[in-house]
Amino acid sequence: MRIIAEQLEGYWSALQKSHPETALGGSDAEVAVKRRCTTIGVNTVDRTECRADHLEFVVGKPCSDCGGSGQYVGLNTVEACGTCAGSG
């Protein structure tokens, strides 16, 4: 599962990539992500996809087939991973 935190006009929102309607906010990225993770019962995150105003966290164990990306990339196609249904 991926948690994305984005900054818009000085306010941070954290959401599950697969369920953007469940966003929770905070004054900074850490507050927003902690609030989102608490609601789904997760304490640890992998911060490897983070950059300036976009923080992306892989929560839990990543899918072994797609490596947590949620995508299958073939020669001529990109589609949701068949193992995790795109959740990573």
Protein Blocks (a to p, Z undefined) as FASTA:
>chain_A
ZZddddeehiacdddfklmmlcccdfbfklmmmmmmmmnopabdcfklgcfklccddehj
ddfklnonopacdfkbccddfklnonZZ
